[in-house]
Amino acid sequence: MANNGKYKWEFDNIGGASRVKITSGQDIAHLSELDLKMWTVLSCPVTGLEIDDKSLAYMDCDADGKIRVNDVICISKWATGALKDPDYLLEGKDHIDLGMFDKDNEAGLKLYNASTQILSNLGKEESVISLADTADVAAIFAKTRFNGDGIITEASSDDADDKAAIAAAVKVFGGVADRSGAAGVNAEMVENLYKAAGEYLAWQDAAVQAPFGDKTEAALEAYGALDAKVKDFFMRSRLAAFSPDSTAALDVQTSRIEAISADNLSTKADEIASYPLVRITGKAEIDLSEAVNPAWAAHFETLKAVAVPSGKKVLTEADWAAIGAEFAAYTAWKAAKAGVAVEPLGLDAVRELAGKDRKAALLDLIAQDAALAEEAANIVNVDKFLHVCRDFYRLLRNFVTLNDFYTKDKKVSAIFQSGRLIIDQRECRFCMPVTDMAKHNASAASSGMFLVYCDCTTKTKPGKLPIVAAVTVGEIGDLIVGKNAVYYDNSGLEWDAVITKVVDNPISVAQAFWSPYRRMAKAVENLISKNAADKDAKMMTEATAKINAAPAAAPADPAAKPAAAQPFDIGKFAGIFAALGMAVGMIGTALASLAKGIFALKWWQLVLAFVGIMLVISGPAMVMAWLKLRRRNIAPLLNANGWAVNAASKISIPFGETLTDSVKFPKMKLKDPYAKAGLAPWKKWVIALAALIVVACGLWLFNLLAWAGLRSPLPRYAEPCTVECCISDAPACTGTCADCDAACETAAVPVQ
């Protein structure tokens, strides 16, 4: 069939529907011309399928997490264009001879050159490249100086100063991974390295002399810790001088110390630190000979030893400000610190780095590496091509059509079939992972299939794996929530499975035949259970009420006579007996009428009546089941997993029987070791034959075989004669035919 006059497509009946056949490389090359309405699937996810995730990621050209029609067309054009013979894609191989690349095609030439370089980098002199060769990208680029990623390593240069500068940048910024696997640096890191080095050296060159030598840092730390506390003291002192009556309130409160005195004071450092630095006396000066708040004593002693002139007795607010002024220039210089990133290298190393200034050389190396970006990308494309070469045709068999699902070869499965579930002596081969249970809850019933949802666990992998399996053969049996089973994924890994949900749809027409009887039996069982429970509850309620209402027993009077028993009054029960008798009579009459009607039928009429009754009961269920089985469809399940199915994908009754395998035991004669010892087989046959003879005789004697011409010999079943057998002057015959014959013979008249 020509589609739009461009390409002649061939079609086949796949799964009961017309679908395009993809059987040649030219079919793949012309996928862009296939009418979009003829595609079975419009999109599918790139995860959760039985194809290598890396292959699916490569085929997702726009990297949106789904493989769409445009992605498939893009890959088909690229892959078929790069090959001399596109039919090679049908073989699904993971290797290719370099001679098969079409070097007249731009994509083919790039793949050929990149493959040649890969084999050369790996030290191979072969003409065939495989996925094993491209799997380890680091090995491919391990011996190359430049690999097109814009990152250089120490191996990128032979100059010792370049190597030292690269090592310094890696140490400062951590480095980035090069395609070879080694740590390297990019242009941004080189720029930042030399910028930081220049700023750090400028800051060091502007250094201010420390006011207290090597003790300056300790003194500065102590001053910073005490500054707020000292200023608080001076403010309290001025307030106490202004209001002498408030001095006690501004000083440490004895009550606060008493509140914590019973505790371990070593754990109350924060509380003690909140007390004033020294005692408040109203004088705005700190007596250096007086005790200091123990929480601040260490800092105060450090500062006093370094910054307070020896011989000074008190410390005023002006003295405190003067000490701070001595630190001002030094602290301002420290605050202006820049290029701190290179400080771990050490000042001498930074000066050497800046002095040799290999910035331009390193940026040139990076530029040389980046210039090979396209060539390196082509090397990566070889890995992509080999993945496509192996898996693309399989994707097409599950995307453009569903050949893998409908094939008769049980060794081939669709990419959405994840394994097999062994349960209730059945092997369910149509199993899918469940990616969104909410969507499955909404659409599972519309699939028309009997489904069991299971949670699967295994010791080798964390978490649970939810799956859904279709049961298409056999009876419902024990398929209920909570039943355990075993699930084997396609890799052969064994999982423990437990049913969490059952979607009840017909399994087969035969199963539907017995469903009304199962429902009736279940209804009767529930009714009996309900009545029994109601009666039990009623009896217990009445008994409890009687026990609670019973008066306390009076003491027995030895002289009292026991009450006389009431005589049986048959009149009270006459009505009951009459009703029972009438009911028994009616039932007997009904049974007799039914038996008479049945015995009045001929044997073939009995068979037809029995078949008719069965059809009346089971017929509607069988018809509904047949209609539902014809409408079974996998599309709702695929849609729930994120697929966009464009065409109905039905499961016919014969095809459904191939999706589930039931147990089949060989014909054999086995003896039950726990069976009771019975009669010998020949005795059983004798007894059965004797019973058959007795039944046959009974049927004959009671004239139940008259329909077969075997009339009973008993007189009560003899047929009366209704024909005149004598002449008018002979005695009339009023008995049976035999009596008439005898009467005629006695009268010597001819028998008529």
C-alpha positions in Angstrom: 0.0 0.0 0.0 1.4 3.4 -1.0 1.1 6.1 1.6 0.7 9.6 0.1 2.3 8.1 -3.1 5.8 8.2 -1.5 6.5 4.8 0.0 4.9 1.4 -0.4 4.0 0.0 3.0 3.0 -3.6 3.8 0.5 -4.5 6.4 -0.3 -7.5 8.5 -3.0 -8.7 11.0 -1.3 -8.3 14.4 -3.4 -8.9 17.4 -6.6 -8.9 15.4 -5.9 -5.5 13.9 -4.3 -4.2 10.8 -0.8 -2.9 11.5 2.1 -1.8 9.4 5.0 -4.3 9.0 8.5 -3.1 9.8 10.6 -5.8 8.2 13.4 -4.0 6.4 15.9 -1.2 6.8 14.0 0.8 4.2 10.9 0.6 6.3 12.9 2.1 9.2 14.3 4.8 6.9 10.9 5.9 5.7 9.2 6.0 9.1 8.8 9.8 8.7 6.4 9.1 5.9 4.1 6.7 7.9 0.7 8.2 8.7 0.7 9.2 12.4 -2.6 7.6 12.8 -1.1 4.2 11.9 1.4 4.2 14.8 0.3 1.8 17.6 2.1 3.9 20.3 2.6 7.7 20.3 4.9 7.9 23.3 6.4 5.8 26.1 8.5 6.5 29.2 12.3 6.0 29.2 12.3 4.1 32.5 10.7 0.9 33.7 11.0 -1.0 30.4 12.9 -4.1 29.5 15.4 -2.2 27.4 18.7 -0.7 28.6 18.0 2.6 30.2 21.1 4.1 28.5 19.7 3.1 25.1 16.3 4.7 25.9 18.1 7.9 27.1 20.0 8.0 23.8 16.8 7.6 21.8 15.1 10.4 23.8 16.5 13.1 21.5 14.9 16.1 23.3 15.7 14.6 26.7 12.1 15.2 28.0 11.8 11.8 29.7 9.6 10.3 27.0 10.2 8.7 23.6 7.9 10.2 21.1 7.2 9.7 17.4 9.6 12.5 16.5 12.3 11.0 18.6 11.9 7.6 16.8 11.9 9.4 13.4 15.1 11.4 14.3 16.9 8.2 15.4 15.7 6.3 12.3 17.1 8.9 9.9 20.4 9.2 11.7 21.0 5.5 12.1 19.9 4.4 8.6 21.8 7.3 7.0 25.1 6.2 8.6 24.9 2.7 7.3 25.5 1.3 3.8 22.9 -1.4 4.5 20.1 -0.3 6.9 19.0 -3.9 7.2 21.8 -4.3 9.7 19.6 -2.6 12.3 17.2 -5.6 12.1 19.9 -8.0 13.5 20.1 -6.3 16.9 23.9 -6.7 17.3 26.1 -4.8 19.7 29.0 -4.5 17.4 29.7 -3.4 13.8 32.4 -3.7 11.2 33.8 -0.2 10.4 33.4 -1.1 6.7 29.6 -0.9 7.1 29.6 2.8 7.8 28.6 4.9 4.8 31.6 7.3 4.5 29.7 9.3 1.8 27.2 10.3 4.5 28.4 12.9 7.0 27.1 11.0 10.0 28.6 7.8 8.7 32.0 9.4 8.1 32.1 10.9 11.6 31.2 7.6 13.2 33.9 5.9 11.1 36.6 8.3 12.1 35.6 8.3 15.8 35.5 4.5 15.8 39.0 4.4 14.3 40.2 6.8 17.0 38.7 4.8 19.8 40.3 1.6 18.6 43.6 3.4 18.3 43.3 4.9 21.8 42.6 1.4 23.1 45.6 0.0 21.3 43.5 -2.3 19.1 44.2 -3.1 15.5 40.8 -4.5 14.7 38.2 -3.4 12.2 35.2 -4.2 14.5 34.1 -2.0 17.4 31.6 -3.2 20.1 29.8 -1.9 23.1 32.6 -3.4 25.2 35.0 -1.0 23.6 32.9 2.1 24.2 31.6 1.2 27.7 34.6 2.7 29.5 34.9 6.3 28.3 37.7 6.9 30.8 39.8 4.2 29.1 39.2 5.7 25.7 40.5 9.1 26.8 43.1 7.9 29.3 46.1 8.2 26.9 44.9 11.4 25.2 46.2 14.9 26.0 43.0 16.6 24.7 39.5 15.1 24.7 37.2 18.0 23.8 35.6 18.6 27.2 37.3 22.0 27.9 39.1 20.6 30.9 42.9 20.1 31.3 44.8 17.9 33.7 48.5 17.7 34.5 48.8 15.2 31.6 47.8 18.0 29.2 51.2 19.7 29.4 54.8 18.7 29.6 55.8 22.0 31.3 56.6 21.6 35.0 55.3 25.1 35.8 52.0 24.3 34.0 51.7 21.1 35.9 52.3 23.0 39.2 49.7 25.7 38.3 47.1 23.0 37.4 47.8 21.2 40.7 47.4 24.4 42.7 44.1 25.1 41.0 42.8 21.6 41.8 43.9 22.0 45.4 42.2 25.4 45.8 39.0 24.7 43.9 38.7 21.0 44.1 38.9 20.4 40.4 36.4 18.9 38.0 36.5 15.4 36.5 38.0 15.2 33.0 36.8 12.6 30.5 39.9 10.6 31.3 38.7 10.3 34.9 41.5 12.5 36.3 40.9 15.7 38.2 41.4 18.8 36.1 40.5 22.5 35.8 38.5 24.6 33.3 39.0 28.2 32.1 36.9 29.7 34.9 39.1 28.0 37.6 42.3 29.3 35.9 40.9 32.8 35.8 39.8 32.7 39.5 43.2 31.2 40.6 45.3 34.0 39.3 42.7 36.7 40.3 42.8 35.3 43.9 46.6 35.1 43.9 46.9 38.8 42.8 44.4 40.0 45.4 46.0 38.0 48.2 49.4 39.3 47.5 48.2 42.9 47.3 46.6 42.5 50.7 49.7 41.0 52.1 51.8 43.8 50.7 49.5 46.3 52.5 50.0 44.6 55.8 49.8 46.8 59.0 52.3 46.2 61.9 50.6 44.3 64.7 50.5 46.6 67.8 51.4 43.9 70.2 53.6 41.7 68.1 52.9 38.0 68.2 50.5 38.5 71.1 48.3 40.8 69.1 45.8 38.1 67.9 45.2 36.9 71.4 44.8 40.4 72.7 42.4 41.3 69.9 40.3 38.2 70.5 40.1 39.1 74.2 39.2 42.7 73.5 36.5 41.7 71.1 35.1 39.3 73.7 35.1 41.9 76.5 34.1 45.1 74.6 30.4 44.8 75.1 30.8 43.7 78.7 33.2 46.5 79.6 30.9 49.1 78.0 28.0 47.7 80.0 30.0 48.1 83.2 30.7 51.8 82.5 27.1 52.5 81.7 25.9 50.8 85.0 28.5 52.8 86.9 27.4 56.1 85.5 23.8 55.2 86.3 24.7 54.3 89.8 26.5 57.7 90.2 23.4 59.4 88.9 21.1 57.4 91.3 23.0 56.0 94.3 19.9 54.2 95.5 19.9 52.0 92.4 23.5 50.8 93.0 22.3 47.5 94.6 19.9 46.9 91.8 22.5 47.5 89.2 25.0 45.1 90.9 24.8 41.4 90.8 21.7 40.2 92.8 22.3 37.9 95.7 18.9 36.2 95.0 20.1 35.2 91.5 23.2 33.5 93.0 21.1 31.8 95.7 18.8 30.5 92.9 21.6 28.5 91.4 23.8 27.8 94.4 22.4 24.3 95.0 23.3 23.3 91.4 26.6 22.3 89.8 27.8 25.8 89.0 30.2 24.5 86.3 27.1 24.0 84.2 25.8 27.5 84.8 28.4 29.4 82.8 25.8 31.3 80.7 23.9 32.5 83.8 27.1 33.6 85.5 28.3 35.4 82.4 25.2 37.6 82.4 26.3 39.1 85.7 28.2 42.4 85.6 31.9 42.2 84.8 33.0 43.6 88.2 31.1 44.9 91.2 29.1 48.1 90.7 30.2 50.8 93.3 29.3 54.0 91.5 32.9 54.7 90.3 33.3 54.6 86.5 36.6 52.7 86.7 37.7 49.2 86.9 40.1 48.4 89.8 42.6 46.1 88.3 43.3 44.5 91.7 39.7 43.6 92.3 38.1 40.2 91.4 36.4 39.9 88.0 33.4 37.9 87.0 34.8 34.3 86.7 33.1 33.8 83.3 35.2 36.6 81.9 38.3 36.4 84.0 40.5 34.6 81.4 39.9 37.1 78.7 40.4 40.0 81.1 43.8 38.6 82.3 45.0 38.1 78.8 44.1 41.6 77.7 45.6 43.1 81.0 48.9 41.3 80.5 49.3 42.5 76.9 47.5 45.8 76.3 47.4 47.5 79.8 50.6 49.3 80.8 52.3 47.8 83.8 51.8 49.7 87.0 48.4 50.9 86.0 45.9 50.5 88.9 42.6 51.3 87.3 41.0 51.1 83.9 38.8 54.0 82.8 36.4 54.3 79.9 39.0 56.5 78.1 41.7 53.8 78.7 39.4 51.2 77.2 38.8 53.4 74.1 42.5 54.0 73.7 43.2 50.2 73.7 40.6 49.8 71.0 42.2 52.6 68.9 45.5 50.7 69.0 43.8 47.8 67.2 41.9 50.0 64.7 44.4 50.0 61.8 45.2 46.4 62.3 41.6 45.3 62.3 40.8 47.4 59.3 43.6 45.7 57.4 42.4 42.3 58.4 38.8 43.1 57.4 40.1 44.0 53.9 41.5 40.5 53.4 41.1 39.3 49.8 42.1 36.3 47.7 41.5 34.0 50.7 41.0 31.0 48.4 44.7 30.7 47.7 45.8 31.1 51.4 46.0 27.3 51.9 48.9 27.3 49.4 51.1 29.4 51.6 52.4 32.9 50.9 55.6 31.7 49.3 53.8 29.4 46.9 51.4 32.1 46.0 54.2 34.5 45.2 55.9 31.9 43.1 52.6 31.1 41.3 52.0 34.8 40.5 55.6 35.4 39.6 55.7 32.7 36.9 52.2 33.6 35.7 51.2 30.6 33.5 47.7 31.8 33.1 47.9 32.5 29.4 49.5 29.1 28.7 46.9 27.2 30.6 44.0 29.1 28.9 45.6 28.2 25.5 45.7 24.5 26.5 42.1 24.7 27.4 41.2 26.3 24.1 43.1 23.5 22.3 41.1 20.9 24.2 37.8 22.6 23.6 38.5 22.8 19.8 38.2 19.0 19.8 34.7 19.1 21.3 33.0 17.9 18.1 35.5 15.1 17.6 35.1 13.9 21.2 31.3 14.1 20.8 31.6 11.8 17.8 33.4 9.3 20.0 30.5 9.4 22.4 28.1 9.1 19.4 29.8 5.8 18.6 28.5 4.4 22.0 25.1 5.9 21.2 25.1 4.3 17.7 26.0 0.8 19.1 23.2 1.1 21.7 20.8 2.1 18.9 22.0 -0.7 16.7 21.3 -3.2 19.4 18.0 -2.0 20.8 16.2 0.3 18.2 14.5 -2.4 16.2 13.2 -4.0 19.4 11.7 -0.7 20.3 10.1 -0.4 16.9 8.5 -3.8 17.4 6.9 -2.5 20.6 6.2 1.1 19.4 5.2 1.2 15.8 3.6 -2.2 16.2 3.2 -4.7 19.1 4.8 -7.7 17.3 6.8 -8.8 20.4 3.6 -8.9 22.5 1.5 -10.9 20.0 4.2 -13.2 18.7 3.7 -17.0 19.2 7.3 -17.4 20.3 7.1 -17.6 24.1 10.8 -16.8 24.4 10.1 -13.3 23.1 8.3 -10.8 25.3 7.2 -7.2 25.0 9.4 -4.5 26.6 6.6 -3.8 29.1 6.5 -7.5 30.3 8.7 -7.6 33.3 8.6 -11.2 34.4 6.3 -14.1 35.4 4.2 -14.7 38.5 3.8 -18.3 39.8 0.5 -18.5 41.7 -2.3 -21.1 42.3 -0.6 -23.7 40.0 -0.4 -21.1 37.2 2.3 -19.1 35.5 1.1 -15.7 34.5 3.4 -14.3 31.8 1.8 -11.0 31.3 3.2 -9.0 34.3 4.0 -5.3 34.3 5.5 -3.0 36.9 3.1 -0.5 38.4 4.5 3.1 38.3 1.3 4.9 39.4 -1.1 3.0 41.5 -3.7 5.8 41.5 -3.9 5.7 37.7 -4.2 1.9 37.8 -7.0 2.1 40.3 -8.9 4.4 37.8 -8.4 2.4 34.6 -7.6 -1.3 35.6 -11.3 -2.4 35.5 -11.7 -1.1 31.9 -9.1 -3.5 30.7 -11.6 -6.3 31.0 -9.0 -8.7 32.4 -8.8 -10.5 35.7 -5.9 -8.8 37.4 -4.0 -9.4 40.6 -1.8 -6.6 42.0 1.1 -7.7 44.1 3.8 -6.1 46.3 7.1 -7.9 45.7 10.2 -7.9 48.0 13.6 -9.5 47.8 16.6 -9.4 50.1 19.0 -8.3 47.4 17.1 -5.0 46.6 15.6 -2.4 49.0 12.0 -1.4 49.0 8.9 -2.9 47.3 8.3 -3.6 43.6 4.5 -3.3 42.8 3.4 -5.4 39.8 0.2 -6.3 38.1 -0.4 -9.7 36.5 -3.2 -10.9 34.2 -4.9 -14.3 34.9 -6.3 -15.6 31.6 -6.8 -19.3 32.2 -8.5 -21.4 34.9 -10.8 -20.6 37.8 -10.6 -17.9 40.4 -9.7 -20.5 43.0 -7.8 -19.0 45.9 -6.8 -15.7 44.2 -7.7 -13.4 47.1 -6.0 -10.5 48.8 -3.2 -11.7 51.1 -2.3 -14.8 49.1 1.5 -15.3 48.7 3.2 -16.1 45.4 6.6 -16.0 43.8 7.6 -13.5 41.1 10.6 -14.0 38.8 11.8 -10.9 36.9 13.4 -11.2 33.4 16.9 -11.3 34.9 15.8 -14.4 36.9 15.8 -12.7 40.3 13.3 -14.2 42.7 10.9 -12.0 44.6 8.3 -12.8 47.4 4.9 -11.5 46.2 1.7 -11.0 48.1 -1.6 -10.0 46.5 -2.8 -6.5 47.5 -5.7 -6.0 45.1 -7.9 -8.1 42.8 -9.8 -6.7 39.8 -12.6 -9.3 39.2 -13.3 -9.8 35.5 -14.2 -13.0 33.7 -11.2 -15.4 33.2 -12.9 -17.7 30.7 -16.4 -18.8 29.4 -16.1 -22.0 31.4 -15.3 -20.1 34.6 -18.4 -17.9 33.9 -20.6 -21.0 33.5 -20.1 -21.9 37.2 -20.2 -18.3 38.5 -24.0 -18.2 39.2 -23.8 -21.4 41.2 -20.9 -20.0 43.2 -22.8 -16.8 43.8 -25.9 -18.8 44.9 -23.9 -21.0 47.1 -22.2 -18.0 48.6 -25.5 -16.3 49.1 -27.0 -19.4 50.8 -23.9 -19.7 53.0 -24.1 -16.1 54.0 -27.9 -16.4 54.7 -27.4 -19.4 56.9 -24.5 -17.8 58.7 -26.6 -14.6 59.2 -29.7 -16.5 60.5 -27.5 -18.6 62.8 -25.8 -15.5 64.1 -29.1 -13.7 64.6 -30.7 -16.6 66.4 -27.6 -17.0 68.6 -27.6 -13.3 69.4 -31.4 -13.4 70.1 -31.1 -16.4 72.4 -28.2 -14.9 74.3 -30.1 -11.6 74.7 -33.2 -13.4 76.0 -31.2 -15.6 78.3 -29.4 -12.6 79.7 -32.6 -10.7 80.2 -34.2 -13.6 82.0 -31.2 -14.0 84.3 -31.2 -10.3 85.1 -35.0 -10.2 85.7 -35.2 -13.4 87.8 -36.1 -12.6 91.5 -33.9 -13.8 94.3 -34.9 -17.3 95.3 -36.8 -17.4 98.6 -35.7 -19.9 101.3 -37.3 -23.2 100.7 -40.1 -24.2 103.1 -39.7 -27.8 104.1 -43.4 -28.1 105.0 -44.6 -26.7 101.6 -45.8 -29.2 99.0 -44.4 -29.0 95.4 -46.8 -27.5 92.9 -48.8 -30.0 90.9 -47.7 -30.3 87.2 -50.2 -29.1 84.6 -51.8 -32.0 82.7 -51.1 -32.2 79.0 -53.8 -30.5 77.0 -53.9 -32.0 73.5 -56.5 -29.4 72.5 -53.8 -26.7 72.6 -51.6 -28.6 70.1 -54.4 -29.8 67.8 -54.0 -26.8 65.5 -50.3 -27.1 65.4 -50.5 -30.8 64.4 -53.1 -30.0 61.8 -50.9 -27.3 60.3 -47.9 -29.5 60.2 -49.9 -32.3 58.6 -51.2 -29.9 55.9 -47.8 -28.6 55.2 -46.3 -32.1 54.9 -49.2 -33.1 52.6 -48.8 -30.1 50.4 -45.1 -30.7 50.1 -45.7 -34.4 49.3 -48.3 -33.5 46.7 -45.9 -31.0 45.1 -43.1 -33.5 45.0 -45.4 -36.2 43.7 -46.6 -33.9 40.9 -43.0 -33.0 40.1 -42.0 -36.6 40.0 -45.1 -37.5 37.9 -44.3 -34.7 35.5 -40.6 -35.8 35.2 -41.5 -39.5 34.7 -44.0 -38.5 32.1 -41.2 -37.2 30.0 -39.2 -39.3 27.7 -35.4 -39.7 28.3 -34.4 -37.2 25.6 -36.9 -34.8 26.9 -35.4 -35.1 30.4 -31.9 -34.3 28.9 -33.3 -31.3 27.0 -35.1 -30.0 30.2 -31.9 -30.3 32.2 -29.8 -28.6 29.6 -32.5 -25.8 29.3 -32.4 -25.2 33.1 -28.7 -25.0 33.1 -28.7 -22.5 30.2 -31.3 -20.4 31.9 -29.1 -20.1 34.9 -25.6 -19.9 33.3 -26.4 -18.6 29.9 -26.5 -14.9 30.7 -23.3 -15.1 32.7 -21.6 -16.9 29.8 -22.8 -14.5 27.2 -21.6 -11.5 29.3 -18.3 -13.2 29.9 -17.9 -13.9 26.2 -18.6 -10.3 25.3 -16.1 -9.0 28.0 -13.4 -11.5 27.0 -13.6 -10.2 23.4 -13.1 -6.6 24.6 -10.0 -7.3 26.8 -7.5 -4.6 26.1 -4.0 -3.9 27.4 -4.1 -0.2 26.5 -5.6 1.0 29.9 -2.8 -0.7 31.7 -0.1 0.8 29.5 -1.7 4.3 29.7 -1.6 4.0 33.5 2.1 3.5 33.2 2.6 6.6 31.1 2.2 5.2 27.6 0.1 7.0 24.9 -1.4 4.0 23.1 -2.9 5.0 19.8 -4.6 1.8 18.7 -6.7 -0.9 20.4 -4.6 -3.8 21.7 -7.1 -6.5 22.4 -6.5 -9.9 23.9 -8.7 -12.5 22.1 -9.8 -15.6 23.8 -7.3 -17.9 22.0 -4.5 -15.4 22.5 -5.4 -15.0 26.2 -4.9 -18.7 26.7 -1.2 -18.3 25.8 -0.6 -15.6 28.4 -1.2 -18.0 31.3 0.1 -21.6 31.6 -1.8 -24.0 33.9 -0.2 -27.0 35.6 -0.3 -30.2 33.5 0.6 -33.5 35.3 1.4 -36.6 33.2 -1.1 -39.4 33.2 -0.1 -41.8 35.9 -1.7 -44.1 38.5 -0.6 -43.1 42.0 -1.7 -44.6 45.3 -2.6 -42.4 48.3 -0.6 -43.7 51.3 -3.3 -42.3 53.6 -6.3 -43.7 51.8 -8.5 -46.2 53.6 -8.2 -49.8 52.6 -11.3 -50.7 50.5 -12.7 -53.5 48.4 -10.8 -55.2 45.7 -11.6 -53.7 42.2 -13.4 -56.9 41.0 -15.6 -56.8 44.1 -16.5 -53.2 43.4 -17.4 -54.1 39.8 -19.6 -57.0 41.0 -21.4 -54.7 43.5 -21.9 -52.0 40.9 -23.3 -54.5 38.4 -25.6 -56.0 41.0 -26.8 -52.5 41.9 -27.4 -51.7 38.3 -29.4 -54.9 37.8 -31.5 -54.1 40.9 -32.2 -50.7 39.7 -33.1 -51.9 36.2 -35.5 -54.6 37.7 -37.1 -52.0 39.9 -37.6 -49.7 36.9 -39.1 -52.6 34.9 -41.4 -53.8 37.7 -42.7 -50.3 38.3 -43.4 -49.9 34.6 -40.8 -47.1 34.2 -39.3 -48.8 31.1 -42.6 -48.9 29.2 -41.3 -46.2 26.9 -38.8 -48.8 25.7 -41.4 -51.5 25.2 -40.6 -53.3 28.5 -44.0 -53.3 30.2 -44.2 -54.5 33.8 -45.6 -58.0 34.4 -47.5 -56.8 37.5 -51.3 -56.9 36.9 -51.8 -53.3 38.2 -49.8 -52.0 35.3 -51.6 -54.2 32.6 -53.3 -52.0 29.9 -57.1 -52.3 29.8 -58.8 -53.5 26.5 -61.1 -51.0 24.9 -62.0 -52.9 21.7 -65.0 -55.2 21.2 -63.6 -58.6 20.6 -66.8 -60.7 20.5 -69.9 -60.8 18.4 -73.0 -59.1 19.8 -74.4 -62.2 21.4 -71.2 -63.1 23.2 -70.4 -61.8 26.7 -68.9 -58.4 26.8 -65.2 -58.0 27.6 -64.6 -55.8 30.6 -61.1 -56.8 31.6 -57.8 -56.7 29.9 -57.0 -57.8 26.4 -56.0 -61.2 27.8 -59.4 -61.5 29.5 -61.2 -60.7 26.3 -59.2 -63.3 24.4 -60.1 -65.9 27.1 -63.8 -65.0 27.0 -64.0 -65.2 23.2 -62.3 -68.6 23.3 -64.8 -69.9 25.9 -67.8 -68.7 23.8 -66.3 -70.3 20.7 -66.5 -67.2 18.7 -63.8 -65.7 16.6 -61.6 -63.2 18.2 -61.7 -59.7 16.6 
